[in-house]
């Protein structure tokens, strides 16, 4: 069997810090005393019967962490009930996942094999169980494949687009009760990276629980009762509601995460309780997590920084920004808090997105002219914005990757990012946008003044502060901008509908990629990309919706992404990444401002194993996920 270079056979014990150790290595496993307090219809089995035969052993000392003790409840603040979605991201239980060095390793899986990026064989841990004690087996994968992906009422288009390679789904096989296989005719090099992502394609459901909500396994009479109780329209909506993993609102849904939700919405406090069947242990045989409960208290997003600064949160990252740092740092003198700064991984903390698919023909034609995009970028004084908004601590950059990435080159960072209003004016003159001196603005070819309405969410004060400076700077080259505040979902609908001319958002989610991570953010691959959502929808839907890109450079990026997917070996993938980064930054499809900005992380002074320095972002770190929150613990002896 031939194994791809980047995915060598993940045999037992082959991944540092993730070694699968048979139970007999430990004299005895240990569990939290809290489990005795959990009300159950029947007593919990002994710890040895709740753990897999080969649990995942986290050797914390090898990672520079301290093995801990059990106990405690960790309070966190969220800006609304929907924000319980952060829990499965932070828990970060994945079939395969990234470690803190952003290298893949087996996690839920005991082992995996990859053959030429086409055949993926997953081996489950013997005796692994869901949080309700039901077995976690190959049937949970079969259920999703047969009864979800191939049930038209649940998946109208069949398997998710992320599993379709050249229009074809994989072949799925159940090898035995603990082994499943996904096979494609063509390479699928980002299959494992997707499974390690913050929100992976869900390949398994707790089948024993979910069958009661599926028409193939439940009587019409009982389904009708469930539908009425949950106040949904039909059994498909029922199944979707009861199986929702991204936002875990169903307290009865079994999970593999470290903590399970025990609170049904609506609520002001959501309590996540330790999973008695969790599959990880530390090097001393203590079943993780160390902390018994995580309590998410709902608050107004605007008040979270103030509440955090008065000691109402034991670990807080969300709804905090760098502007809060001084206040939070001063709070260390009054409350048992510790405030650190992590580096955000976005390609740009904020970026301008000219909508290349907007309905306005005049602006659409201008945005598709690279000279206009470059002129806008050159007219922005990033140094002034950095000093005024980020105290000079950020890095002035295009929307590109950070030096923390092995793919980084200074030319990507600097592409059209210098402050050069003279060159910007020359480019605008070259396009034919004449300056109307009486108005102090340029005119479009159709005679309109160069006025751009920029859609923003208004959720961050730094965006409005930065836009005020950007507005003054752009006016110097004859372009006037008008920020328009819109709720996030409305903004995205306006962009996708072509009604928004330009918008503001975060830059590249993953600013610290390796060559083995998919460069899909650089090409039109998703309808969430604000600069070309219609082109992205076309790729996302497999050509059934949206429109194919008709701009040569955008099409070239899409072709390069296809080339990356077919590349054989690390060197070829690296070469494609550099071609895409060079083209993406040179074409200025998005206008970055600064990156490597700092994110406050506030923790109780008693909380252990939280890094003082780290990378922070949605992808690839899954916010706190790669830093093992299940290994955080309270040292009551620490002041």
N, C-alpha and C positions, 0 to 999 in steps of 0.2 A: 504493500500500500504506500502511495506517495503522499506525503504530508506537506501542506504549504509552509513556506518559510516562516510566516508570521503566526501560524497557529500550529505549533508542534503538538504532538499528542499530549493532552493534559492528563497524564496518568496520576494515580494516587501518589501524593508526596512530591510531585514534580514542581509545584508552584510554591515559592517561599511565602510563608505566612498563611498559607491556605491548605496545609497538609491535612489529608484525611487520615485519621489515626483510629485504628480499631478500638473498641471499648475496653478491651482487656489491658491496654497500656495504662489505664488509670486504675488505681486501687478502688476508687469509688467516684462517682459523679456527685456534684452538689447542686442544690436548688435553693431558691429564695424562700424564706419562711412565709413570705406574702402569699404563696400559693395555697397555704392552709386556710387563708381567709376567703378565698374565692368560693362563692356558693355554687355547688354543682349537684345535679340530680344523682350522680354516682361518684364515689371517690375517684380522684385522679390516680392513674396507675403510677407505680414507682418511676423515678426519674430515668432509670435504665431502659424502661419500656416506652418512654416518651421520646427519647432521643433516637436519631438514626443509629444504625449499627456503626457507621463511620461518620460521626458528626464532623462538621467543619471546625477545625481547631485554629483559633486565632492566637498565634504566639505573639502576645502583645509586647513582651520585652524585646523581641527581635525588631519590632517596629518602633522602638524608642518610647513605648507607652508603659504605664504601670498597671499590672494586674490589680483588680479592684475588689470592692466589697459590695454586698447587696444592700438595697434599701433606698427609700426616698421617692418623692414625686417631683417631676420636673415641670415647672410652669412655663408656658410660652404664650405669647399674645398673637392673635390673628385679627386681620382687618375685616372679617366677615365669615359667615358659615362656610362659604365655598372654599375658604383657605385651609380646610382640613385636607385639601389635596396635597399640601406640602408633606404630610406624614408618609405616604408611600414613597415619595421621592427621597426624603431624608432617611427613612428606614433602609432603603437601598438593598432589598433582597432580590437578587437577580440570578437567572440561570448561570450566566457568566457576568462578571462585573469588573470595573476598573479598581485597581488599588490606588493608593495616594500618589504613586509614580505614573499613573495613567497607563498601566499595563494590564492586559486582560488576564483574569484567572477564574477558575471554576469556583462557583459560590454555592448556589442551590444544588447544582449538579455535582456529582462525585467526580465525574470525568467527562471529557468530550474529545471527539476525534474529528479532524477536518481533512478531507481529501480534495486537493486541487481547488479549493474554494467552491466546490460543487456539492459535495456530500458531507453532511453534518450529522454525526451520531452522538446522541446525548445519553449519558448513563446516570440514572437517579440513585440516590442513597437508599440502601436497604432499610426499611423500617421508618422512613421519613413520613411524617403525618402533618395534616393541616391542623389549624388551631383548635378545631373541634374534636380532634382525635381520629378523624377518618383518614385512611391511607392515601398518601400521595403517590400515584402510580401512572403508568403509561396511559391508562384509561382517561385520565384528566386531560391529556393532550388529544387523544382520540375524540373525546367529546367536543372539544373546540373545533377540530378539523371537520368532523362529520356533521355535528349537530348545530354548529354555529356558522362556520365559514361556508358550509354547503346547504344551509337552510335559507331560502330566499327571503323569508319574512324577517330574518335577523341580519342577513348580509346579502343585499340585493345584487351586488356585483360580484359575489363570490369572495374568495380570499382577499385580504387587504392588498392595496397596490404595492406596499413595501415587500410583499412576498412574490410579486410578479416580475419575472426576469424575461425581457423580450416578449412580453405578453403571455408568458406561460407560468402557471403556478408550480410549486415543487411537487414531487411525489412524496407522500407521507407514508411511513411504515411503522407499525408497532412490531419491534423485534422480539421483545418479551415484556414481562410486567414492569421491568425497570429500564427498558431501552427503547428509544424512538429515533427515527431517522428522517431527515428532510434532504431531498436530492433534487438538484437542478441540472439541466443539460448544459447550461452556460454558467459562468462564475457568478457567485453572489458574495463578493468580498466584504460587504458591510452588514451581513446577517448577524454576526456576533456583536458588532458594534451597536446595532440597533437593540439587541437584547441587553446590552450594558447601558443603554441610554436612560435618561430620566423618565421617559414614558414609552417603554418598548411595546411592540406588537405583542398582545397577550396570546400566548400559545397554549395556556392551560387554565382551566377553571376547576373548582372543586365539584366534580361531576356528581358525586353522591348528594350534595346539597342542591345543585342547580337543576337537577332533573325534575324536581317537583314543580318547576316553573316552565317546563318545556312540553309542548303538545304531544311529542312522541312518547313521553313517559308519564303523563299525568292525565287523569280523567277530565272531561270538559266541565263537569260539575265542580270539582275542586279548583280547577283553573279559574272558573268564574268567581269563586269565593275569594281567591287571591287577588284577582283583578279589581273586585269591588273594594276589598280592604285597602289596597294600595292606591286606589283612585287613579287608575290608568285606563287607557282605551282598549287594549287587547293584550293577548298573551305575549306578543313580541315586545311591547313596551314594558310589560311586567318583567320579562326576562332581562331586558336591558337595565332596568332600575335595580333589580336585585343583584345583578352581577357587577355593578359599577365598581371598578377597582381604582380608577384615577381619582375619584372623589368618594372615599369609603364611607358612605352615609348609612349603609345597612349593617347594623351591629351584629347580625346573625351570619353574615357572609364569612366563611372560614378564610383565613389568610396564612401566608408563610412568613409575614413580617414579624419583627421583634415585638411590636405592640399591636393590639387589636382594638378597634373602636368599640366602646360599650354604650355609646349615647346616640339615640336617634334624634335627628333634627325635627323641629327647631329647638335650639338650646343656646344658652349663653356660655356654657362650658362643655367641652367635649373631652371625655376621659378615655384615654387609650391605655389599656391594661396589658401587662406582660403576657406573652404567648406561652402557655405551659409546654408546648410542643416545639419550641424554637430549636433550630438545627445547629446553632453555633455554640461552642464552649471556648473558654480560655485555656491556657496551657496548664492550669491547675485543675481542670475538669469542672469548673463552675459554669453551669448553663447560663448563657447570656439571654437577655440584657441584664446588666447590673441594676439599673433603675427600674422600679416596679411599675410606675405610672407616669404617663405624660399627659398633662392637662392643658388643653388649648382654650384660653379664655378669649371670647369674642369682644372686640373693642372697636371704637372708631379708629380708622387707620391714622387719622390726624393726631390722635392722642397716644399712639403706641410709644413714640420716643419719650414723651413726658412720663408715661407710666413705667417704662423701662428704667428711666433715670431715678425713679423713686422705689426701686426694688421690687416691682410687681412681676418681674419675669426672671427666671433662672437662666434662660438661654434665649437670646433674641438676635435675629439677623434681619428677618423680613420687616418691611415698613420702617427701616432705618436707612439713613443716607449719610454721606460724609458731612453734610451741613449740621448734623446732630452731634458730631464727634466732640466738640468742645464742651457742650452741655453734659454729655454722657461721661466724659473724662473727669469733669468736676464732681460728678456724682460719686466717683470712687472714694472721695473723702468723707462722704456721709453714709454710704451704704456698702454692704459687703459685696461689691461688684468688681469685676475686672473687665476692662475695655481693650480690645485688640483691633488691629486693622489688617484685613486680608486684601489681597489684590483681586479685583474683578477681572474676569476672563473675557469679557466682551471685546469684539474688535473695535468698537467705539462706544463710549458711554452713552452718547446720543449721536444720531446720524440723520441727515436730510435725505428723504427718499423721493426723487422726482418720479412721478407715475408715468412710465413709458407706455402704459395702456390706457391713459385717461381719454375721456370722450372728446375733450376740447382739442380740435385738430391743430390749432395754432400752437398751443403749448406742447402737445404731443410731438409735433415735428421739431420743435426747439429742443425738447428733452432728449430726442433721439440723435441730436447732433452733439457729438462728443465735445466739440469746442465750447458749447454752452455749459455743459456739466463741469468741464475743467475751469472755465472762467468763474463760475460760482464758487468752486473750491478755492481757487487762488485769491478770491476777494475776501475770504474769511481770515481774520487775524486770530489764529488759534492760541498764540502766546498770550494775548490780552484776555481771552476767555479762560485760559488755564489759570492765570494769576487772579482774575476777579472772582471766579466761581470755585476753583479747586485749589486755591492758595499756591499755585505753581507746582503742586505735587503730582499732577497727572502728566502723561506723555502726549505731546502734540503729534497727531498721526492721522493718516487716512483710515478708512474702515478696513483694517487688516489685522494680521495676527501679531501676537506679542513676542518679545524676545524669549519668553519661556518655552516657545515652540521650537522644536529642532528644525522646522521649515522656515524659520524667520530669516529675512534679508532686509537690510536697511532700506533698500530701494522700494520695497513694498510699503513700508511705513511712510516714506517721504513722497510717494507718488502724488504730484499735483497738490501737495499739502503746505507748500511754502506760502507765505503772505506776499503776494505780488500783484497789487491792484493795477499796475501799469500793463502787465501781460494780460490780465483779465480784461482790461479795456480794449487792448488790441484784438483779442479773440472775439469780443462782442462786436467790435467794428467790422471785423472780417466776416462775421455772419451776416451783417447788414442791419443790425439793430441800431438805428440812428438815435442819437441823444436829442431829446426835446429839452432845450435849455430853459424854456419858460416853465416847464413842469419839473425839471430836475430829474427826469426819468427817461429811459429809452422807450422806443416804440417797437412793437412787434411788426412783422411784415404786413399784417392785416390792419395796422393803424392803432391798435389798442396800446395803452400804456403797459409797461412791464410790471404788472402788479400780480403777486403770487399769494394766494391764500394757502397757508400751511396749517394742516390739521394736526392738533396735538391733544393729548388726553388731559393735560393740566394736572396730572397726578404728582409731578415732581417740580418743586420750586426751581431747581437748577436748570430745568429745561426752559422755563419761562425767562429766567435770568439770562441764560445763554442766548436765547432767541432775540432778546432785546438788544444785546451786543451785536449779534449777527445781522439784525435788521439795520442798525446804523452802518455797519461795514458794507453791506450789499448796496445800500443807497448811494455809497460813494462811487459805485460803478453803474448807477442808474437803474437798479432793481429794487422795488419796494415790496416788502413782505408784510402780510397781515395774519398773525396767528389766530386760529379759530379753534376753540376748545370743544371737543366732542367726547362723549363716553367711549371707552375703548372698543366695545363691540360695534357701535355705530361708526366709528372711524374706520374699522376694518371693512364694514359693509360698503362704505362710501368709496374706499380704495378699490375693492373688488368690483364694484359696479361702475367704476370709471369716473365717478363724480368728483373725487378728490384729485386735485392737481399735484399736490405735494404733501408729504406727511413727515412726522418726526417719530422715530422709534429707536430702540437699541440697535447697535451694530451686530456683527456676526456673533451668534451665540457662543460658538466655540472658537476662541482666539488663541487656543493652545493646542492645535491639532498635531497629530503625528501622521505620517504618510499612510498608516493603516486605517485612519478614520476617513469616512466618506467626505469628499469636498462638495457635497450637494448644496451647501449654502452659497457657493460661488456661481451656481448656474440656476436657470429658471426651473425649479423642481417642485415648488409648493405654492399654493394659493395664499399662503401667509406671508410671502415675500412682497413687501409693500412697493417695490420698484417695478415689478412685472408680474402681478398676481395672475393675470389671464394666461400668460405664457406658462407660469408655474402650474396652474390648474390643468393645462393640457398635458403636461408631463405626468402630473399626479394621477390623472384619470386614465392614463394609458392612451390618450388621444381621443377619448370619447367626449370631452368637454373642453371649454376654453379654446385658445387658438395657439398654433405653433408659432414660435418666435420668427419674425421676419426681419430682424436686425442681425446682420451677419455676425457681429461680435457676440451677441447673446446666443445665437445658434452655435457658434464655435465653442462657447463654454459648455453648452449641452453636449456637444460631440466629444469634448474632452472628458466630461464626466462619464460618458459611455465608455471612453477609452480606459479610464481609471478602473471601471468595473470589470473590464476584460484583461487588465494588466496582470502579468504573471511575475510575481516577485516584488520585493520591497523596493528595489531600485527603479523599476518601471513606474510604480505608484508614486514614488518621490518625484520623478521626472514630470509626471502629469500634474501633480500638485503645483509645482513651480510654474509650469506653463499657465495654469489657471490663475494662480495668484498674480502673475505678471500681467495677464490680460485684464483681470477683474479690477486691479488697482489702477492700471493705466487708463482704463475706460471710465473710471469714476462713476460707476452705475449708482453708487451710494456715496454720499459726501460725509465722511467721518470728521470728527472734531478732535477728541482726545480719547485715549484709552489708558489702561493700567491705573484706573482710578481706585480709590481705597474704600473699603466697605467696613463700617464698624461692626464688630461682633462682641456682644455683651454677655457675660456669663457670671453666675454666682462664683464668688471667690472659693467656694468649697467644691466646685465641680472640677473633676480631673479628666485628663486625656483630651481636652479640647485644644487643638493646636493654637499657638500664639501667632503663627504666621502660616498662611495657606492661600490657595487659589479659591476664589468664590465665583460661582456661576451656575447657570442651569445645566449647561452641557459643556464639558463632559463630567464635571464633579458632582452633579446632582445635588447642588447646594452643599449640605453637610454630609451627604451620603458616603462619599469615598473615605471620609475620616472616621467612620465606624461609630455612630452615636450609640449603638448597643454596648460599646465599651466605655462610655462616659460613666462616671460614678462620683458619689459624694464622699468626701473625706471630712467627717465631722470634726476632726482634730485641727483642720486648717482654719486659720483665722479668716 
